[in-house]
Amino acid sequence: MRRKLTKSLEELIQENKKELLGDKQALEKIDKRIEKRHEFKKLA
């Protein structure tokens, strides 16, 4: 039982890391979109 518990905890940690990476990538995409909008305003 104890081994199973530690394994499931490690799996949860890995899942959380993947979710955090996904969030980070999503934030970077949003930042890029904002930058593009600012560039268009500068050109206009």
PDBQT receptor file of N, H, CA, C and O in Angstrom, charges set to zero:
ATOM      1  N   MET A   1       0.823  -1.209   0.000  1.00  0.00    +0.000 N 
ATOM      2  CA  MET A   1       0.000   0.000   0.000  1.00  0.00    +0.000 C 
ATOM      3  C   MET A   1       0.858   1.261   0.000  1.00  0.00    +0.000 C 
ATOM      4  O   MET A   1       0.568   2.220  -0.715  1.00  0.00    +0.000 OA
ATOM      5  N   ARG A   2       1.910   1.250   0.804  1.00  0.00    +0.000 N 
ATOM      6  H   ARG A   2       2.145   0.471   1.385  1.00  0.00    +0.000 HD
ATOM      7  CA  ARG A   2       2.717   2.453   0.915  1.00  0.00    +0.000 C 
ATOM      8  C   ARG A   2       3.372   2.801  -0.429  1.00  0.00    +0.000 C 
ATOM      9  O   ARG A   2       3.423   3.967  -0.821  1.00  0.00    +0.000 OA
ATOM     10  N   ARG A   3       3.871   1.772  -1.128  1.00  0.00    +0.000 N 
ATOM     11  H   ARG A   3       3.829   0.825  -0.810  1.00  0.00    +0.000 HD
ATOM     12  CA  ARG A   3       4.477   2.021  -2.434  1.00  0.00    +0.000 C 
ATOM     13  C   ARG A   3       3.471   2.631  -3.398  1.00  0.00    +0.000 C 
ATOM     14  O   ARG A   3       3.786   3.554  -4.149  1.00  0.00    +0.000 OA
ATOM     15  N   LYS A   4       2.266   2.104  -3.364  1.00  0.00    +0.000 N 
ATOM     16  H   LYS A   4       2.010   1.354  -2.755  1.00  0.00    +0.000 HD
ATOM     17  CA  LYS A   4       1.228   2.609  -4.257  1.00  0.00    +0.000 C 
ATOM     18  C   LYS A   4       0.934   4.084  -3.949  1.00  0.00    +0.000 C 
ATOM     19  O   LYS A   4       0.731   4.893  -4.854  1.00  0.00    +0.000 OA
ATOM     20  N   LEU A   5       0.915   4.410  -2.664  1.00  0.00    +0.000 N 
ATOM     21  H   LEU A   5       1.080   3.753  -1.928  1.00  0.00    +0.000 HD
ATOM     22  CA  LEU A   5       0.651   5.791  -2.273  1.00  0.00    +0.000 C 
ATOM     23  C   LEU A   5       1.730   6.731  -2.800  1.00  0.00    +0.000 C 
ATOM     24  O   LEU A   5       1.422   7.770  -3.384  1.00  0.00    +0.000 OA
ATOM     25  N   THR A   6       3.002   6.364  -2.592  1.00  0.00    +0.000 N 
ATOM     26  H   THR A   6       3.253   5.520  -2.118  1.00  0.00    +0.000 HD
ATOM     27  CA  THR A   6       4.074   7.251  -3.040  1.00  0.00    +0.000 C 
ATOM     28  C   THR A   6       4.049   7.388  -4.556  1.00  0.00    +0.000 C 
ATOM     29  O   THR A   6       4.309   8.466  -5.091  1.00  0.00    +0.000 OA
ATOM     30  N   LYS A   7       3.735   6.294  -5.251  1.00  0.00    +0.000 N 
ATOM     31  H   LYS A   7       3.523   5.418  -4.817  1.00  0.00    +0.000 HD
ATOM     32  CA  LYS A   7       3.694   6.358  -6.710  1.00  0.00    +0.000 C 
ATOM     33  C   LYS A   7       2.587   7.300  -7.165  1.00  0.00    +0.000 C 
ATOM     34  O   LYS A   7       2.790   8.114  -8.066  1.00  0.00    +0.000 OA
ATOM     35  N   SER A   8       1.420   7.190  -6.546  1.00  0.00    +0.000 N 
ATOM     36  H   SER A   8       1.255   6.528  -5.814  1.00  0.00    +0.000 HD
ATOM     37  CA  SER A   8       0.315   8.050  -6.949  1.00  0.00    +0.000 C 
ATOM     38  C   SER A   8       0.648   9.517  -6.648  1.00  0.00    +0.000 C 
ATOM     39  O   SER A   8       0.263  10.409  -7.404  1.00  0.00    +0.000 OA
ATOM     40  N   LEU A   9       1.356   9.764  -5.553  1.00  0.00    +0.000 N 
ATOM     41  H   LEU A   9       1.668   9.040  -4.939  1.00  0.00    +0.000 HD
ATOM     42  CA  LEU A   9       1.768  11.137  -5.249  1.00  0.00    +0.000 C 
ATOM     43  C   LEU A   9       2.711  11.655  -6.321  1.00  0.00    +0.000 C 
ATOM     44  O   LEU A   9       2.572  12.791  -6.773  1.00  0.00    +0.000 OA
ATOM     45  N   GLU A  10       3.674  10.830  -6.733  1.00  0.00    +0.000 N 
ATOM     46  H   GLU A  10       3.787   9.907  -6.365  1.00  0.00    +0.000 HD
ATOM     47  CA  GLU A  10       4.598  11.247  -7.786  1.00  0.00    +0.000 C 
ATOM     48  C   GLU A  10       3.850  11.523  -9.080  1.00  0.00    +0.000 C 
ATOM     49  O   GLU A  10       4.158  12.480  -9.791  1.00  0.00    +0.000 OA
ATOM     50  N   GLU A  11       2.862  10.677  -9.387  1.00  0.00    +0.000 N 
ATOM     51  H   GLU A  11       2.612   9.900  -8.810  1.00  0.00    +0.000 HD
ATOM     52  CA  GLU A  11       2.070  10.889 -10.600  1.00  0.00    +0.000 C 
ATOM     53  C   GLU A  11       1.305  12.205 -10.518  1.00  0.00    +0.000 C 
ATOM     54  O   GLU A  11       1.223  12.947 -11.497  1.00  0.00    +0.000 OA
ATOM     55  N   LEU A  12       0.747  12.487  -9.347  1.00  0.00    +0.000 N 
ATOM     56  H   LEU A  12       0.813  11.884  -8.552  1.00  0.00    +0.000 HD
ATOM     57  CA  LEU A  12       0.021  13.748  -9.169  1.00  0.00    +0.000 C 
ATOM     58  C   LEU A  12       0.951  14.941  -9.378  1.00  0.00    +0.000 C 
ATOM     59  O   LEU A  12       0.582  15.920 -10.027  1.00  0.00    +0.000 OA
ATOM     60  N   ILE A  13       2.161  14.851  -8.823  1.00  0.00    +0.000 N 
ATOM     61  H   ILE A  13       2.461  14.056  -8.296  1.00  0.00    +0.000 HD
ATOM     62  CA  ILE A  13       3.132  15.936  -8.976  1.00  0.00    +0.000 C 
ATOM     63  C   ILE A  13       3.460  16.136 -10.458  1.00  0.00    +0.000 C 
ATOM     64  O   ILE A  13       3.518  17.269 -10.936  1.00  0.00    +0.000 OA
ATOM     65  N   GLN A  14       3.674  15.033 -11.183  1.00  0.00    +0.000 N 
ATOM     66  H   GLN A  14       3.627  14.113 -10.795  1.00  0.00    +0.000 HD
ATOM     67  CA  GLN A  14       3.977  15.145 -12.615  1.00  0.00    +0.000 C 
ATOM     68  C   GLN A  14       2.814  15.768 -13.368  1.00  0.00    +0.000 C 
ATOM     69  O   GLN A  14       3.024  16.604 -14.247  1.00  0.00    +0.000 OA
ATOM     70  N   GLU A  15       1.583  15.370 -13.034  1.00  0.00    +0.000 N 
ATOM     71  H   GLU A  15       1.413  14.691 -12.320  1.00  0.00    +0.000 HD
ATOM     72  CA  GLU A  15       0.412  15.950 -13.692  1.00  0.00    +0.000 C 
ATOM     73  C   GLU A  15       0.339  17.448 -13.418  1.00  0.00    +0.000 C 
ATOM     74  O   GLU A  15       0.042  18.236 -14.316  1.00  0.00    +0.000 OA
ATOM     75  N   ASN A  16       0.611  17.839 -12.174  1.00  0.00    +0.000 N 
ATOM     76  H   ASN A  16       0.852  17.200 -11.444  1.00  0.00    +0.000 HD
ATOM     77  CA  ASN A  16       0.593  19.261 -11.827  1.00  0.00    +0.000 C 
ATOM     78  C   ASN A  16       1.654  20.018 -12.614  1.00  0.00    +0.000 C 
ATOM     79  O   ASN A  16       1.402  21.126 -13.088  1.00  0.00    +0.000 OA
ATOM     80  N   LYS A  17       2.848  19.423 -12.756  1.00  0.00    +0.000 N 
ATOM     81  H   LYS A  17       3.052  18.524 -12.371  1.00  0.00    +0.000 HD
ATOM     82  CA  LYS A  17       3.911  20.075 -13.520  1.00  0.00    +0.000 C 
ATOM     83  C   LYS A  17       3.485  20.263 -14.972  1.00  0.00    +0.000 C 
ATOM     84  O   LYS A  17       3.734  21.312 -15.567  1.00  0.00    +0.000 OA
ATOM     85  N   LYS A  18       2.837  19.235 -15.543  1.00  0.00    +0.000 N 
ATOM     86  H   LYS A  18       2.635  18.384 -15.060  1.00  0.00    +0.000 HD
ATOM     87  CA  LYS A  18       2.364  19.344 -16.930  1.00  0.00    +0.000 C 
ATOM     88  C   LYS A  18       1.341  20.459 -17.052  1.00  0.00    +0.000 C 
ATOM     89  O   LYS A  18       1.374  21.235 -18.007  1.00  0.00    +0.000 OA
ATOM     90  N   GLU A  19       0.424  20.545 -16.081  1.00  0.00    +0.000 N 
ATOM     91  H   GLU A  19       0.396  19.915 -15.305  1.00  0.00    +0.000 HD
ATOM     92  CA  GLU A  19      -0.588  21.599 -16.108  1.00  0.00    +0.000 C 
ATOM     93  C   GLU A  19       0.068  22.968 -15.989  1.00  0.00    +0.000 C 
ATOM     94  O   GLU A  19      -0.330  23.909 -16.677  1.00  0.00    +0.000 OA
ATOM     95  N   LEU A  20       1.069  23.087 -15.123  1.00  0.00    +0.000 N 
ATOM     96  H   LEU A  20       1.392  22.323 -14.565  1.00  0.00    +0.000 HD
ATOM     97  CA  LEU A  20       1.770  24.357 -14.969  1.00  0.00    +0.000 C 
ATOM     98  C   LEU A  20       2.471  24.741 -16.263  1.00  0.00    +0.000 C 
ATOM     99  O   LEU A  20       2.440  25.904 -16.665  1.00  0.00    +0.000 OA
ATOM    100  N   LEU A  21       3.106  23.765 -16.923  1.00  0.00    +0.000 N 
ATOM    101  H   LEU A  21       3.131  22.821 -16.596  1.00  0.00    +0.000 HD
ATOM    102  CA  LEU A  21       3.756  24.037 -18.201  1.00  0.00    +0.000 C 
ATOM    103  C   LEU A  21       2.729  24.518 -19.215  1.00  0.00    +0.000 C 
ATOM    104  O   LEU A  21       2.983  25.465 -19.959  1.00  0.00    +0.000 OA
ATOM    105  N   GLY A  22       1.577  23.874 -19.248  1.00  0.00    +0.000 N 
ATOM    106  H   GLY A  22       1.370  23.104 -18.644  1.00  0.00    +0.000 HD
ATOM    107  CA  GLY A  22       0.515  24.280 -20.169  1.00  0.00    +0.000 C 
ATOM    108  C   GLY A  22       0.063  25.700 -19.883  1.00  0.00    +0.000 C 
ATOM    109  O   GLY A  22      -0.146  26.485 -20.808  1.00  0.00    +0.000 OA
ATOM    110  N   ASP A  23      -0.091  26.038 -18.600  1.00  0.00    +0.000 N 
ATOM    111  H   ASP A  23       0.079  25.400 -17.849  1.00  0.00    +0.000 HD
ATOM    112  CA  ASP A  23      -0.484  27.390 -18.220  1.00  0.00    +0.000 C 
ATOM    113  C   ASP A  23       0.572  28.388 -18.665  1.00  0.00    +0.000 C 
ATOM    114  O   ASP A  23       0.241  29.461 -19.169  1.00  0.00    +0.000 OA
ATOM    115  N   LYS A  24       1.848  28.038 -18.482  1.00  0.00    +0.000 N 
ATOM    116  H   LYS A  24       2.117  27.166 -18.073  1.00  0.00    +0.000 HD
ATOM    117  CA  LYS A  24       2.937  28.931 -18.861  1.00  0.00    +0.000 C 
ATOM    118  C   LYS A  24       2.911  29.190 -20.369  1.00  0.00    +0.000 C 
ATOM    119  O   LYS A  24       3.074  30.326 -20.814  1.00  0.00    +0.000 OA
ATOM    120  N   GLN A  25       2.704  28.127 -21.149  1.00  0.00    +0.000 N 
ATOM    121  H   GLN A  25       2.572  27.204 -20.787  1.00  0.00    +0.000 HD
ATOM    122  CA  GLN A  25       2.644  28.273 -22.602  1.00  0.00    +0.000 C 
ATOM    123  C   GLN A  25       1.453  29.134 -23.003  1.00  0.00    +0.000 C 
ATOM    124  O   GLN A  25       1.563  29.959 -23.910  1.00  0.00    +0.000 OA
ATOM    125  N   ALA A  26       0.322  28.951 -22.340  1.00  0.00    +0.000 N 
ATOM    126  H   ALA A  26       0.233  28.281 -21.603  1.00  0.00    +0.000 HD
ATOM    127  CA  ALA A  26      -0.865  29.749 -22.647  1.00  0.00    +0.000 C 
ATOM    128  C   ALA A  26      -0.604  31.222 -22.347  1.00  0.00    +0.000 C 
ATOM    129  O   ALA A  26      -0.987  32.091 -23.130  1.00  0.00    +0.000 OA
ATOM    130  N   LEU A  27       0.044  31.505 -21.222  1.00  0.00    +0.000 N 
ATOM    131  H   LEU A  27       0.355  30.799 -20.586  1.00  0.00    +0.000 HD
ATOM    132  CA  LEU A  27       0.372  32.889 -20.873  1.00  0.00    +0.000 C 
ATOM    133  C   LEU A  27       1.316  33.493 -21.903  1.00  0.00    +0.000 C 
ATOM    134  O   LEU A  27       1.164  34.658 -22.271  1.00  0.00    +0.000 OA
ATOM    135  N   GLU A  28       2.298  32.710 -22.378  1.00  0.00    +0.000 N 
ATOM    136  H   GLU A  28       2.421  31.763 -22.079  1.00  0.00    +0.000 HD
ATOM    137  CA  GLU A  28       3.223  33.213 -23.386  1.00  0.00    +0.000 C 
ATOM    138  C   GLU A  28       2.483  33.548 -24.674  1.00  0.00    +0.000 C 
ATOM    139  O   GLU A  28       2.790  34.553 -25.315  1.00  0.00    +0.000 OA
ATOM    140  N   LYS A  29       1.510  32.722 -25.065  1.00  0.00    +0.000 N 
ATOM    141  H   LYS A  29       1.261  31.905 -24.545  1.00  0.00    +0.000 HD
ATOM    142  CA  LYS A  29       0.721  32.996 -26.270  1.00  0.00    +0.000 C 
ATOM    143  C   LYS A  29      -0.043  34.299 -26.108  1.00  0.00    +0.000 C 
ATOM    144  O   LYS A  29      -0.093  35.112 -27.031  1.00  0.00    +0.000 OA
ATOM    145  N   ILE A  30      -0.642  34.503 -24.932  1.00  0.00    +0.000 N 
ATOM    146  H   ILE A  30      -0.601  33.842 -24.182  1.00  0.00    +0.000 HD
ATOM    147  CA  ILE A  30      -1.395  35.732 -24.666  1.00  0.00    +0.000 C 
ATOM    148  C   ILE A  30      -0.455  36.936 -24.746  1.00  0.00    +0.000 C 
ATOM    149  O   ILE A  30      -0.806  37.961 -25.330  1.00  0.00    +0.000 OA
ATOM    150  N   ASP A  31       0.742  36.813 -24.160  1.00  0.00    +0.000 N 
ATOM    151  H   ASP A  31       1.028  35.980 -23.685  1.00  0.00    +0.000 HD
ATOM    152  CA  ASP A  31       1.714  37.902 -24.212  1.00  0.00    +0.000 C 
ATOM    153  C   ASP A  31       2.063  38.238 -25.654  1.00  0.00    +0.000 C 
ATOM    154  O   ASP A  31       2.154  39.413 -26.008  1.00  0.00    +0.000 OA
ATOM    155  N   LYS A  32       2.261  37.219 -26.495  1.00  0.00    +0.000 N 
ATOM    156  H   LYS A  32       2.187  36.264 -26.208  1.00  0.00    +0.000 HD
ATOM    157  CA  LYS A  32       2.603  37.453 -27.894  1.00  0.00    +0.000 C 
ATOM    158  C   LYS A  32       1.472  38.165 -28.619  1.00  0.00    +0.000 C 
ATOM    159  O   LYS A  32       1.719  39.059 -29.428  1.00  0.00    +0.000 OA
ATOM    160  N   ARG A  33       0.230  37.775 -28.335  1.00  0.00    +0.000 N 
ATOM    161  H   ARG A  33       0.029  37.049 -27.678  1.00  0.00    +0.000 HD
ATOM    162  CA  ARG A  33      -0.919  38.433 -28.970  1.00  0.00    +0.000 C 
ATOM    163  C   ARG A  33      -0.963  39.903 -28.586  1.00  0.00    +0.000 C 
ATOM    164  O   ARG A  33      -1.215  40.766 -29.427  1.00  0.00    +0.000 OA
ATOM    165  N   ILE A  34      -0.717  40.186 -27.306  1.00  0.00    +0.000 N 
ATOM    166  H   ILE A  34      -0.513  39.485 -26.622  1.00  0.00    +0.000 HD
ATOM    167  CA  ILE A  34      -0.732  41.574 -26.829  1.00  0.00    +0.000 C 
ATOM    168  C   ILE A  34       0.375  42.362 -27.534  1.00  0.00    +0.000 C 
ATOM    169  O   ILE A  34       0.158  43.498 -27.958  1.00  0.00    +0.000 OA
ATOM    170  N   GLU A  35       1.569  41.753 -27.659  1.00  0.00    +0.000 N 
ATOM    171  H   GLU A  35       1.745  40.831 -27.315  1.00  0.00    +0.000 HD
ATOM    172  CA  GLU A  35       2.675  42.428 -28.337  1.00  0.00    +0.000 C 
ATOM    173  C   GLU A  35       2.309  42.742 -29.779  1.00  0.00    +0.000 C 
ATOM    174  O   GLU A  35       2.598  43.836 -30.265  1.00  0.00    +0.000 OA
ATOM    175  N   LYS A  36       1.674  41.793 -30.473  1.00  0.00    +0.000 N 
ATOM    176  H   LYS A  36       1.439  40.905 -30.078  1.00  0.00    +0.000 HD
ATOM    177  CA  LYS A  36       1.281  42.015 -31.868  1.00  0.00    +0.000 C 
ATOM    178  C   LYS A  36       0.312  43.182 -31.965  1.00  0.00    +0.000 C 
ATOM    179  O   LYS A  36       0.432  44.012 -32.866  1.00  0.00    +0.000 OA
ATOM    180  N   ARG A  37      -0.643  43.256 -31.051  1.00  0.00    +0.000 N 
ATOM    181  H   ARG A  37      -0.740  42.582 -30.319  1.00  0.00    +0.000 HD
ATOM    182  CA  ARG A  37      -1.611  44.357 -31.071  1.00  0.00    +0.000 C 
ATOM    183  C   ARG A  37      -0.901  45.689 -30.890  1.00  0.00    +0.000 C 
ATOM    184  O   ARG A  37      -1.232  46.667 -31.561  1.00  0.00    +0.000 OA
ATOM    185  N   HIS A  38       0.066  45.734 -29.994  1.00  0.00    +0.000 N 
ATOM    186  H   HIS A  38       0.335  44.940 -29.449  1.00  0.00    +0.000 HD
ATOM    187  CA  HIS A  38       0.812  46.974 -29.767  1.00  0.00    +0.000 C 
ATOM    188  C   HIS A  38       1.596  47.356 -31.008  1.00  0.00    +0.000 C 
ATOM    189  O   HIS A  38       1.696  48.538 -31.336  1.00  0.00    +0.000 OA
ATOM    190  N   GLU A  39       2.160  46.360 -31.712  1.00  0.00    +0.000 N 
ATOM    191  H   GLU A  39       2.079  45.400 -31.445  1.00  0.00    +0.000 HD
ATOM    192  CA  GLU A  39       2.904  46.646 -32.934  1.00  0.00    +0.000 C 
ATOM    193  C   GLU A  39       1.986  47.252 -33.987  1.00  0.00    +0.000 C 
ATOM    194  O   GLU A  39       2.373  48.196 -34.676  1.00  0.00    +0.000 OA
ATOM    195  N   PHE A  40       0.764  46.714 -34.119  1.00  0.00    +0.000 N 
ATOM    196  H   PHE A  40       0.450  45.948 -33.559  1.00  0.00    +0.000 HD
ATOM    197  CA  PHE A  40      -0.179  47.259 -35.096  1.00  0.00    +0.000 C 
ATOM    198  C   PHE A  40      -0.526  48.706 -34.754  1.00  0.00    +0.000 C 
ATOM    199  O   PHE A  40      -0.642  49.544 -35.649  1.00  0.00    +0.000 OA
ATOM    200  N   LYS A  41      -0.691  49.003 -33.473  1.00  0.00    +0.000 N 
ATOM    201  H   LYS A  41      -0.597  48.323 -32.746  1.00  0.00    +0.000 HD
ATOM    202  CA  LYS A  41      -1.008  50.371 -33.065  1.00  0.00    +0.000 C 
ATOM    203  C   LYS A  41       0.150  51.304 -33.401  1.00  0.00    +0.000 C 
ATOM    204  O   LYS A  41      -0.072  52.445 -33.807  1.00  0.00    +0.000 OA
ATOM    205  N   LYS A  42       1.383  50.830 -33.235  1.00  0.00    +0.000 N 
ATOM    206  H   LYS A  42       1.563  49.903 -32.905  1.00  0.00    +0.000 HD
ATOM    207  CA  LYS A  42       2.550  51.653 -33.558  1.00  0.00    +0.000 C 
ATOM    208  C   LYS A  42       2.601  51.941 -35.055  1.00  0.00    +0.000 C 
ATOM    209  O   LYS A  42       2.918  53.057 -35.465  1.00  0.00    +0.000 OA
ATOM    210  N   LEU A  43       2.286  50.931 -35.871  1.00  0.00    +0.000 N 
ATOM    211  H   LEU A  43       2.028  50.025 -35.537  1.00  0.00    +0.000 HD
ATOM    212  CA  LEU A  43       2.335  51.094 -37.322  1.00  0.00    +0.000 C 
ATOM    213  C   LEU A  43       1.221  52.011 -37.812  1.00  0.00    +0.000 C 
ATOM    214  O   LEU A  43       1.427  52.767 -38.761  1.00  0.00    +0.000 OA
ATOM    215  N   ALA A  44       0.048  51.963 -37.188  1.00  0.00    +0.000 N 
ATOM    216  H   ALA A  44      -0.119  51.349 -36.416  1.00  0.00    +0.000 HD
ATOM    217  CA  ALA A  44      -1.106  52.738 -37.644  1.00  0.00    +0.000 C 
ATOM    218  C   ALA A  44      -0.923  54.234 -37.419  1.00  0.00    +0.000 C 
ATOM    219  O   ALA A  44      -1.809  55.022 -37.751  1.00  0.00    +0.000 OA
TER     220      ALA A  44
